[in-house]
Amino acid sequence: MKISTEIGSAAKLIGEERAVQYVAEAGFDAWDLSMFAMCKYDKGRQMLSENSHPFASDNYLSFVRKLKQIGLDNGIVCNQSHAPFPTSCPEIRSYFKRAIECTAEAGGQICIIHPDNNKSAQENAEMYNELLPFAKEHGVKIATENMWNWNDEKDESSFAACSTSESFIEHIDIVNDDFLVACLDLGHAEMRGSGSGAVNMIHALGNRLQALHIHDNDKWHDSHQLPFSMSIDFEAVVKALRDINYQGYFTLEADRYLQMFSEENISAGLINMAVCARKLADMFENK
């Protein structure tokens, strides 16, 4: 079992180039190409702001090519990627093909593209069906992900696209294409109020499940913390992954954990993450 982690949180401190290098030095087998910096989203105005990041420039492919080479020079590959969000913003949706193109250039196999939280499976299928021919041309699968909304009155998460096993399966099966798969966010699945629970969702998804976002939480909030540090039962999660013969990578998305570190000690944070990811991989191999 191979282990990976997103590079977006590290890149905020040290840039994408050093992030890929540090992820390799920490002991990961692969890196997840986080492309959130492709779009600078203004939540208040619900639109994009001016952006000078290389992902948003005309030279985005050469930038990704450089990241891929840094990874290869340090013995790791890109296994998957994450497109910018929220999908509800039309301007962000216009960057999804660029995200797929970057994924292919980096060598990634899967590009995670969020569904629109508040759209039906049929409505989200229209978006995925529009993108799939382009994804196939580039040899990249698209993964949809289980989302959540927040109910202020109940102080807990509430239903959103793919947040239950039934909704997740409907989103994938209505498209009925091998190039649309599932990325299960374990933390989202365990949030109080909306998720079906990670174990239930793993069993329900079966071979549709081809990517993971792994992190821990208090089974209430979307904490994105280090595995084994909070309340998720990873023994049960790993057993369920074994039950379905999961074939993908173990990819961490513990970005809020990494936010506790500074540029000077970020290597220590990444090493801690790699140790936890390797523990999960060993649990999977030894079950």
NORWO-V719038 format. One record per residue. SS is DSSP state (H for helix, E for strand, L for the rest). BURIAL is # if it has 24 or more other ideal C-beta (glycine too) atoms within 12 Angstrom, else .. Layout:
# NORWO-V719038
SS&BURIAL + SS&BURIAL
This chain:
# NORWO-V719038
L&# + L&# + E&# + E&# + E&# + E&# + L&# + H&# + H&# + H&# + H&# + H&# + H&# + H&# + H&# + H&# + H&# + H&# + H&# + H&# + H&# + H&# + H&# + H&# + H&# + H&# + L&# + L&# + L&# + E&# + E&# + E&# + E&# + E&# + L&# + H&# + H&# + H&# + L&# + E&. + E&# + E&. + L&. + L&. + L&. + L&. + E&. + E&# + E&. + L&. + L&. + L&. + L&# + H&# + H&# + H&# + L&. + L&. + L&. + H&# + H&. + H&. + H&# + H&# + H&. + H&# + H&# + H&# + H&. + H&# + H&# + H&. + H&. + L&# + L&. + L&# + E&# + E&# + E&# + E&# + E&# + E&# + L&# + L&# + L&# + L&# + L&# + L&# + L&# + H&. + H&# + H&# + H&# + L&. + L&# + H&# + H&# + H&# + H&# + H&# + H&# + H&# + H&# + H&# + H&# + H&# + L&# + L&# + L&# + E&# + E&# + E&# + L&# + L&# + L&# + L&# + L&# + L&. + L&# + L&. + H&# + H&. + H&. + H&# + H&# + H&. + H&# + H&# + H&. + H&. + H&# + H&# + H&. + H&# + H&# + H&. + H&. + L&# + L&. + L&# + E&# + E&# + E&# + E&# + E&# + L&# + L&# + L&# + E&# + E&. + E&. + L&. + L&. + L&. + L&. + E&. + E&# + E&. + L&# + L&# + L&# + L&# + L&# + L&# + H&# + H&. + H&# + H&# + H&# + H&# + H&# + H&# + H&# + H&# + H&# + L&. + L&. + L&. + L&# + E&# + E&# + E&# + E&# + E&# + E&# + H&# + H&# + H&# + H&# + L&# + L&# + L&# + L&# + L&# + L&# + L&# + L&# + H&# + H&# + H&# + H&# + H&# + H&# + H&# + H&# + H&# + H&. + H&# + E&# + E&# + E&# + E&# + E&# + E&# + L&# + E&# + L&# + L&. + L&# + L&. + L&# + L&# + L&# + L&# + E&# + L&# + L&# + L&# + L&# + L&# + L&. + L&# + L&. + H&# + H&. + H&. + H&# + H&# + H&. + H&# + H&# + H&. + H&. + L&# + L&. + L&# + L&. + L&# + L&# + E&# + E&# + E&# + L&# + L&# + H&# + H&# + H&# + H&# + L&. + L&. + L&# + L&. + L&. + L&. + L&. + H&# + H&# + H&. + H&# + H&# + H&# + H&# + H&# + H&# + H&# + H&# + H&# + H&# + H&# + H&# + H&# + H&. + H&# + H&# + H&. + H&. + L&.
